[in-house]
Amino acid sequence: MKSSAESLRLPLLAIVVGVIVAVAGIGLLKLIWLITNLCFHGRASAHEAVPDFTTFGAWAILVPAAGGLFIGWIARFVCPEVRGHGIPEAMQGVMTGQSRIPLKVALLKPLSTAVSIGTGGPFGAEGPIIATGGAVGSLLGQAIPCSTSERKILLAAGATAGMAAVFGTPLAAVLLSLELLLFEFRSRSLIPVALAAGAAMAVRACFGEPFPMLPLASGEPPGPMLSIASVAVGIAAGIAAVLLTHALHGIEHLYEKLPIPWMWWPALGGLAVGVIGWVDPRTLGPGYENLRSLLSGEMALSAIAALALFKFLSWTLCLGSGTAGGTLAPVMTLGGVTGALVAHGLHLIPGVETVPIGMAALVGMAAIFAGVSRAFLASVAFGFEATHSTSSFGPLLIGCALAVLVSRIAMRETMMTEKLARRGVRVPADYEPDALLGISVADVMLREPLTISPTTSVTDLAARMIGKEDRWNAARLIPITDESGHLLGIISRADVLAAVQAAPDASVLDAGIESPVVIHPDESLAEAADRMILHGVGRLPVVERGDTPRLVGLVSRREVLLARKHRLDAERR
């Protein structure tokens, strides 16, 4: 049992991480706006700005390429880890790096991202902030004595605080960490992560960030027509998520075939962004204004179609080059246009003309992220928290569920896990309570196991083991007990064979182990399995609690495997 100080240690550290990451996240947003103002408008200002060509004309086409040059140079000569869109890198830190992220990544990742987005890169800042927040949590976990599990929790707390600070969606941030980083639902991790999100929200409010970030007026309660529309949007968003994932990986492969060093690829991607941005300036930068416009339902059909095409080209060509940038905002833009296009199509069908475009766009935004990440709960929560639309829960649940279903049918890996899978790292796709936790040792233990008197010689015991009784033939571990059934020790078949050769007259108590590892009948089978693994044994005597433990049974690996088999059988029936 942990002391109160030990129990409070991790939650308090998580609050510190949340505050630091929130300040860093807000600072990163300000840095992005500053670079945007300098590069596209020629002024030093940290106020939100939209990249366009009004100040420098066609020369601004080269700005994203210049940003790509900077990132390629940083990645080639200083820190290759700045490449990528954030969340997969945080997952990699958890899965393969014992949640250890270097200091230079914590410093250079946000700087590279700010340059990438500030110079017009069609990304959001959320992914890199999640990665940076994770790095801050990891660094704190490396600076003080922490286990790997505690370091993982601090990393997740930092990532959670980063997302909460940027979008003002604390619940979605917590769920995202549970689904993509922690892979567990336990109070030891949930409490620190939740406190970090809460701390980040408090800091965010001090800087006057918009809340909600993407307001959507709540309409009528969702009726049958909106539910039907959500089905169509969810399926379309799921298909779009699959196509988007394959297209991104296909473009990455195309870059790998270029006859030039990879450090130049981000500049090429940036040049493509500049040219496409010249055609449609809405594709430059994070595009939060595009999301707000889609939710308002006032964007014309032709404008929606154009945004879908050019944002897709701009984002995939640039991210596929290996530059630094986020996934969430551009993917949501593509999901929003998918939902809006489906709604416009449904308006042609009598009876569903009233489906609101804004609600369909919201379902599309959340559903496509659910499709590319399979973070189902986080996607639903994000859709609600980002808009504060209380009537959206039903449509969001339908749309996100169907998008995940389509994604599972059509893809083995997600956009977040594909690169890890190529390296042979298997990321958990599902998690459920350990079935062994629900089974007590008393339920499955072997009652009345074979026992031996402490004065019996090893020679006599060996004779029994090779005798005609099947029970003795099969015995691998025999508890040594007194007349009252109190456990005095254990002796294994290997101990008997060794003692017969070395000291045939020795007693089983002398040849055996006097302080064996034991388990109690009220403990779970999961605890029994853990104890077997930790001590390298395959069988445990089961004893009552007390100063002089009385033997009541024996549990072995066989019972653990049988319990697992019963669960598998239950799923098949």
C-alpha positions in Angstrom: 0.0 0.0 0.0 1.4 3.4 -1.0 1.7 6.2 1.6 -0.4 9.4 1.1 2.7 11.3 0.0 3.5 8.7 -2.6 -0.1 8.7 -3.8 -0.1 12.5 -4.2 3.3 12.7 -5.9 2.2 11.9 -9.4 -1.0 14.0 -9.5 0.9 17.0 -8.2 3.6 16.5 -10.8 1.0 16.2 -13.5 -0.5 19.6 -12.4 3.0 21.2 -12.8 3.3 19.6 -16.2 -0.1 20.9 -17.2 0.7 24.5 -16.3 4.1 24.4 -18.1 2.7 22.8 -21.2 -0.3 25.1 -21.4 2.0 28.2 -21.2 4.2 26.5 -23.9 1.2 25.7 -26.1 -0.2 29.3 -25.9 3.3 30.5 -26.6 3.6 28.3 -29.6 0.3 29.7 -31.0 1.6 33.3 -30.5 4.9 32.3 -32.2 3.0 30.9 -35.2 1.0 34.1 -35.5 4.2 36.2 -35.2 5.9 34.3 -38.0 2.7 34.5 -40.2 2.6 38.3 -39.7 6.3 38.7 -40.5 6.4 36.4 -43.5 3.0 37.3 -45.2 2.2 40.8 -43.9 5.6 42.4 -43.0 4.6 43.3 -39.5 5.7 42.2 -36.0 2.5 41.1 -34.3 1.5 38.1 -32.4 -2.2 38.5 -33.1 -4.0 35.8 -35.1 -3.5 36.3 -38.8 -4.4 34.5 -42.0 -1.6 34.0 -44.6 -2.4 35.5 -48.0 -0.8 37.3 -50.9 -2.2 40.8 -50.3 1.2 42.3 -49.1 3.9 40.5 -51.1 1.9 39.3 -54.1 3.2 36.2 -56.0 6.5 36.4 -54.1 4.7 34.9 -51.1 4.5 31.6 -53.1 8.1 31.0 -52.0 7.4 31.6 -48.3 6.3 28.0 -47.5 9.3 26.6 -49.5 11.6 28.8 -47.3 10.0 27.3 -44.2 10.5 23.8 -45.7 14.2 24.6 -46.3 14.6 25.5 -42.6 12.9 22.4 -41.4 14.9 20.2 -43.7 18.1 21.7 -42.5 17.1 21.2 -38.8 16.1 17.6 -39.5 19.2 16.8 -41.4 21.9 18.4 -39.2 20.4 18.8 -35.7 17.3 16.8 -34.9 15.6 14.3 -37.2 12.8 13.8 -34.8 11.3 17.2 -35.7 9.7 15.6 -38.8 6.2 14.1 -38.6 2.9 15.2 -37.3 3.2 14.7 -33.5 0.9 12.1 -32.3 2.7 9.1 -33.8 5.9 10.4 -32.4 4.4 10.6 -28.9 3.1 7.0 -29.4 6.5 5.9 -30.5 8.0 7.4 -27.3 5.6 5.3 -25.2 5.9 2.1 -27.2 9.6 1.9 -27.9 11.4 4.5 -25.9 10.3 3.8 -22.4 8.6 7.2 -22.5 12.0 8.9 -22.8 12.0 11.9 -25.1 15.2 14.0 -25.6 15.5 17.6 -24.5 16.3 18.8 -28.1 13.0 17.3 -29.3 11.1 19.3 -26.7 12.8 22.5 -27.9 13.1 22.0 -31.6 9.8 20.3 -32.4 7.6 23.3 -31.5 10.1 25.7 -33.1 10.0 23.7 -36.4 6.2 23.5 -36.2 5.9 27.2 -35.7 8.0 27.8 -38.7 6.1 25.3 -40.8 2.7 26.6 -40.0 3.7 30.2 -39.7 5.1 30.1 -43.3 1.8 28.8 -44.6 2.0 25.1 -44.0 -1.5 23.6 -44.1 -1.3 22.1 -40.6 -2.7 22.6 -37.2 -0.5 23.1 -34.1 -2.3 20.5 -32.0 -0.2 17.4 -33.0 3.2 19.0 -32.4 1.9 20.6 -29.1 0.8 17.1 -28.1 4.2 15.8 -28.9 5.9 18.8 -27.1 3.7 18.4 -24.1 4.6 14.7 -24.0 8.2 15.7 -24.2 7.8 18.0 -21.2 6.2 15.3 -19.2 8.9 12.8 -20.2 11.7 15.2 -19.3 10.2 15.8 -15.8 9.9 12.0 -15.5 13.6 11.7 -16.4 14.8 14.4 -14.1 13.3 12.8 -11.0 13.2 9.2 -9.9 10.3 7.6 -11.8 9.4 4.2 -13.0 8.7 3.6 -16.7 5.0 3.5 -16.0 5.0 6.8 -14.0 7.0 8.4 -16.8 4.4 7.3 -19.3 1.7 8.9 -17.2 3.6 12.2 -17.1 4.2 12.0 -20.8 0.4 11.5 -21.4 -0.4 14.3 -18.9 1.8 16.6 -21.0 0.2 15.6 -24.2 -3.3 16.0 -22.7 -2.5 19.5 -21.4 -1.2 20.4 -24.9 -4.4 19.5 -26.6 -6.6 21.1 -23.9 -4.6 24.3 -24.1 -4.9 24.6 -27.9 -8.6 23.6 -28.4 -10.1 24.1 -25.0 -11.4 20.5 -25.1 -10.2 18.9 -21.8 -12.4 15.8 -21.9 -11.5 15.0 -25.5 -7.8 15.5 -24.6 -8.1 13.0 -21.7 -9.8 10.5 -23.8 -7.3 10.9 -26.6 -4.5 10.1 -24.2 -6.4 7.1 -22.9 -7.0 5.7 -26.4 -3.7 6.5 -28.1 -1.0 6.8 -25.4 -2.0 5.1 -22.1 -4.0 2.1 -23.4 -5.5 1.6 -19.9 -8.3 2.9 -17.9 -7.0 3.0 -14.3 -7.3 5.6 -11.6 -3.5 5.8 -11.2 -3.2 7.2 -14.7 -6.6 8.8 -15.2 -6.4 11.1 -12.2 -3.0 12.7 -13.1 -4.0 13.1 -16.7 -7.3 14.7 -15.8 -5.6 17.1 -13.4 -3.1 18.2 -16.1 -6.0 18.9 -18.5 -7.8 21.0 -15.8 -4.6 22.9 -15.0 -4.1 23.6 -18.7 -7.7 24.9 -19.1 -7.1 27.3 -16.1 -4.0 28.7 -17.7 -5.7 28.9 -21.1 -8.4 31.1 -19.7 -5.8 33.5 -18.4 -4.7 34.2 -21.9 -8.2 34.9 -23.2 -8.3 32.1 -25.8 -11.7 31.6 -27.5 -14.1 29.3 -25.8 -15.6 27.4 -27.4 -13.1 27.4 -30.2 -15.6 26.4 -32.9 -19.0 27.6 -31.8 -22.1 26.0 -33.3 -25.6 27.0 -32.2 -27.6 24.1 -30.9 -30.5 23.4 -33.1 -33.6 21.2 -32.8 -33.3 17.9 -31.0 -31.9 15.3 -33.4 -34.7 13.6 -35.3 -34.9 10.6 -37.7 -33.7 12.6 -40.7 -30.6 13.9 -38.9 -29.8 10.4 -37.7 -30.1 9.1 -41.3 -27.9 11.9 -42.5 -25.4 11.1 -39.8 -25.2 7.5 -41.1 -24.4 8.8 -44.6 -21.9 11.3 -43.3 -20.2 8.7 -41.0 -19.8 6.2 -43.9 -18.5 8.9 -46.2 -16.1 10.2 -43.6 -14.9 6.6 -42.9 -14.2 6.1 -46.7 -12.5 9.5 -46.8 -10.3 8.5 -43.8 -9.2 5.3 -45.6 -8.5 7.1 -48.9 -6.7 9.9 -47.1 -4.5 7.5 -45.1 -3.6 5.5 -48.3 -2.9 8.7 -50.2 -0.6 10.1 -47.6 1.4 6.9 -47.4 1.5 6.7 -51.2 2.9 10.2 -51.5 5.5 9.4 -48.8 6.6 6.5 -51.0 6.8 8.8 -54.0 9.1 11.2 -52.2 11.4 8.3 -51.3 11.9 7.7 -55.0 13.1 11.2 -55.7 16.8 11.4 -56.8 17.6 14.1 -54.2 18.5 14.0 -50.5 15.5 13.9 -48.1 16.5 17.2 -46.5 15.2 19.0 -49.7 11.8 17.3 -49.6 10.1 19.7 -47.2 11.1 22.6 -49.5 9.5 20.8 -52.4 6.4 20.2 -50.3 6.4 23.9 -49.3 6.7 25.0 -52.9 3.6 22.9 -53.7 1.8 24.6 -50.8 2.7 28.0 -52.1 1.5 27.3 -55.6 -1.8 25.7 -54.4 -2.2 28.6 -51.9 -1.9 31.1 -54.8 -4.9 29.3 -56.4 -6.9 29.0 -53.2 -5.4 31.0 -50.2 -7.8 29.2 -47.8 -5.5 26.2 -47.9 -2.7 28.1 -46.2 -2.1 27.8 -42.5 -4.2 25.9 -39.9 -7.5 26.9 -41.5 -9.5 27.4 -38.3 -11.5 30.0 -40.2 -12.5 27.3 -42.7 -13.8 25.2 -39.9 -15.9 28.0 -38.5 -17.2 28.8 -41.9 -18.2 25.2 -42.5 -20.0 25.0 -39.2 -21.9 28.2 -40.0 -23.3 26.4 -43.1 -22.9 29.5 -45.2 -20.1 28.3 -47.5 -21.2 27.9 -51.1 -21.2 24.4 -52.6 -18.5 25.3 -55.2 -16.3 26.8 -52.5 -16.7 23.6 -50.4 -15.7 21.4 -53.4 -12.7 23.6 -54.2 -11.6 23.6 -50.5 -11.8 19.8 -50.5 -9.6 19.4 -53.5 -7.0 21.9 -52.8 -6.7 21.3 -49.1 -6.3 17.6 -49.8 -3.5 18.2 -52.3 -1.8 20.8 -50.2 -1.8 18.8 -47.0 -0.8 15.4 -48.4 2.0 16.8 -50.6 3.4 18.8 -47.8 3.1 16.3 -44.9 4.2 13.5 -47.2 7.5 15.4 -47.7 8.4 14.7 -44.0 8.0 18.2 -42.7 6.7 19.2 -39.3 3.0 19.8 -38.8 -0.2 18.6 -37.2 -2.9 16.3 -38.5 -6.0 17.2 -36.5 -7.0 20.5 -38.0 -6.4 19.7 -41.7 -8.1 16.3 -41.4 -11.0 17.9 -39.7 -11.3 20.4 -42.5 -11.5 17.5 -45.0 -14.0 15.8 -42.8 -16.0 19.0 -42.6 -16.2 19.4 -46.3 -17.1 15.7 -46.7 -20.0 16.2 -44.3 -21.2 19.4 -46.0 -21.0 17.8 -49.4 -23.1 14.8 -48.2 -25.6 17.2 -46.7 -25.9 19.1 -49.9 -26.4 15.8 -51.8 -29.1 14.8 -49.3 -31.0 18.0 -49.8 -31.8 16.7 -53.3 -33.9 13.9 -51.7 -37.4 14.8 -50.7 -37.9 14.7 -47.0 -34.3 15.4 -45.9 -34.0 19.0 -47.3 -33.8 20.3 -43.7 -30.7 18.5 -42.6 -28.5 21.4 -41.3 -25.2 21.8 -43.2 -23.3 22.9 -40.1 -24.3 19.8 -38.1 -23.4 17.5 -41.0 -20.0 19.3 -41.2 -19.4 18.8 -37.5 -20.2 15.1 -37.8 -17.9 14.8 -40.7 -15.1 16.6 -38.8 -15.3 14.3 -35.8 -16.0 11.1 -37.9 -13.0 11.5 -40.2 -10.6 11.9 -37.2 -12.3 8.8 -35.7 -11.6 7.0 -38.9 -7.9 7.9 -39.2 -7.1 7.4 -35.5 -9.9 5.1 -34.2 -10.0 7.2 -31.1 -13.7 6.9 -31.0 -14.5 8.5 -27.7 -12.1 11.3 -28.1 -13.6 12.2 -31.5 -17.1 12.3 -30.1 -16.1 14.4 -27.1 -14.1 16.7 -29.3 -17.1 17.4 -31.5 -19.2 18.4 -28.5 -16.5 20.3 -26.5 -15.2 22.3 -29.5 -18.7 23.5 -30.4 -20.7 23.3 -27.1 -23.6 22.0 -29.2 -25.7 19.8 -26.9 -27.8 18.4 -29.7 -24.8 17.0 -31.4 -24.1 13.9 -29.2 -26.5 11.6 -31.0 -25.3 12.4 -34.6 -21.7 12.4 -33.4 -22.0 8.9 -31.9 -23.6 7.6 -35.1 -21.1 9.2 -37.5 -18.0 8.3 -35.5 -19.1 4.8 -34.9 -19.7 4.1 -38.6 -16.4 5.8 -39.6 -14.5 3.6 -37.2 -16.3 0.6 -38.5 -15.4 1.4 -42.1 -11.8 2.1 -41.1 -11.6 -1.3 -39.3 -13.0 -3.1 -42.3 -10.8 -1.3 -44.9 -7.5 -0.8 -43.0 -5.3 -2.9 -40.8 -3.4 0.1 -39.4 -4.4 3.7 -38.9 -2.7 6.9 -39.9 -1.2 7.0 -36.4 0.1 3.5 -36.2 1.2 2.7 -39.8 4.8 3.8 -39.4 5.1 2.0 -36.0 3.7 -1.1 -37.6 6.4 -0.9 -40.4 9.0 -1.0 -37.6 7.5 -4.1 -36.1 5.8 -2.3 -33.2 2.4 -3.6 -32.4 0.1 -0.9 -31.0 -2.9 -2.1 -28.9 -6.1 -1.5 -30.9 -8.5 -2.6 -28.2 -8.2 -2.8 -24.4 -10.5 -4.4 -21.9 -10.3 -5.2 -18.2 -8.1 -8.2 -17.5 -10.4 -11.1 -17.3 -8.1 -12.6 -14.7 -8.8 -9.7 -12.3 -12.4 -10.9 -12.0 -11.4 -14.4 -10.9 -10.3 -15.1 -7.4 -7.7 -17.7 -6.7 -10.2 -19.6 -4.5 -12.4 -20.1 -7.5 -9.9 -22.0 -9.5 -7.3 -23.4 -7.1 -6.7 -27.1 -6.7 -8.2 -28.0 -3.3 -6.6 -30.7 -1.2 -3.3 -30.9 -3.1 -0.7 -33.6 -2.4 1.3 -32.7 0.7 4.3 -34.3 2.4 5.5 -34.5 6.0 8.6 -32.5 6.8 10.4 -35.6 8.2 10.0 -37.6 5.0 13.3 -38.4 3.3 13.8 -37.3 -0.3 14.5 -41.0 -1.2 11.0 -42.0 0.0 9.4 -39.1 -1.8 11.3 -40.0 -5.0 10.0 -43.6 -4.7 6.4 -42.3 -4.5 7.0 -40.1 -7.6 8.1 -43.0 -9.7 5.5 -45.4 -8.2 2.2 -46.5 -9.6 0.0 -43.7 -8.4 -0.7 -41.2 -11.2 -1.2 -38.3 -8.8 2.4 -38.6 -7.5 3.7 -39.3 -11.0 2.3 -36.0 -12.2 3.3 -33.9 -9.2 5.7 -31.1 -10.0 5.6 -29.2 -6.7 4.6 -30.6 -3.3 3.8 -28.4 -0.3 5.4 -29.5 3.0 3.0 -29.3 5.9 2.7 -30.3 9.5 -0.1 -32.3 11.1 -2.3 -29.1 11.4 -1.9 -28.3 7.7 0.4 -25.3 8.3 2.7 -24.7 5.3 6.4 -25.2 6.2 7.9 -25.2 2.8 7.8 -26.7 -0.7 9.8 -29.1 -2.7 9.8 -29.5 -6.5 10.5 -32.6 -8.6 13.8 -31.1 -9.6 14.8 -30.5 -6.0 14.0 -34.2 -5.2 16.0 -35.5 -8.1 19.0 -33.3 -7.2 18.8 -34.2 -3.5 18.6 -38.0 -4.1 22.0 -37.8 -5.9 23.6 -35.5 -3.4 22.1 -36.5 0.0 19.6 -39.4 -0.2 18.9 -39.3 3.5 18.0 -35.7 3.7 14.5 -34.7 4.7 12.3 -32.9 2.2 12.3 -29.9 4.5 16.1 -29.7 4.3 16.1 -30.2 0.5 13.1 -27.9 -0.2 12.4 -24.2 0.2 11.3 -23.0 3.6 10.0 -19.6 2.6 8.2 -20.1 -0.6 6.2 -17.5 -2.6 2.6 -17.9 -1.7 -0.8 -16.4 -2.7 -4.0 -16.0 -0.7 -7.4 -17.4 -1.7 -9.0 -13.9 -1.9 -6.4 -12.5 -4.3 -7.1 -12.4 -8.0 -5.8 -14.8 -10.6 -4.1 -11.8 -12.2 -2.1 -11.2 -9.0 -1.2 -14.9 -9.0 0.0 -14.7 -12.7 2.1 -11.6 -11.9 3.6 -13.3 -8.9 4.6 -16.3 -11.0 6.2 -14.1 -13.6 8.1 -11.9 -11.1 9.5 -14.9 -9.2 10.0 -17.2 -12.1 7.8 -20.0 -10.7 4.9 -22.0 -12.2 3.0 -22.9 -9.1 2.0 -21.2 -5.9 0.8 -22.7 -2.6 -2.5 -21.0 -1.5 -2.5 -20.2 2.2 -4.9 -18.5 4.6 -3.9 -15.2 6.0 -2.2 -15.3 9.4 1.1 -15.6 11.2 1.1 -19.4 10.7 -0.4 -19.8 7.3 -2.5 -23.0 6.7 -2.4 -24.5 3.3 -5.8 -24.5 1.5 -4.8 -25.2 -2.1 -2.4 -24.9 -5.0 -2.7 -22.8 -8.1 -0.6 -23.2 -11.3 -0.1 -21.8 -14.8 -2.7 -24.3 -15.9 -5.5 -22.5 -14.1 -4.3 -19.2 -15.6 -4.5 -20.6 -19.1 -7.8 -22.3 -18.5 -9.3 -19.0 -17.4 -8.0 -17.4 -20.6 -9.5 -20.3 -22.6 -12.9 -19.9 -21.0 -12.9 -16.2 -22.1 -12.0 -17.2 -25.7 -14.7 -19.9 -25.7 -17.3 -17.3 -24.4 -16.5 -15.0 -27.4 -17.0 -17.9 -29.9 -20.3 -19.1 -28.5 
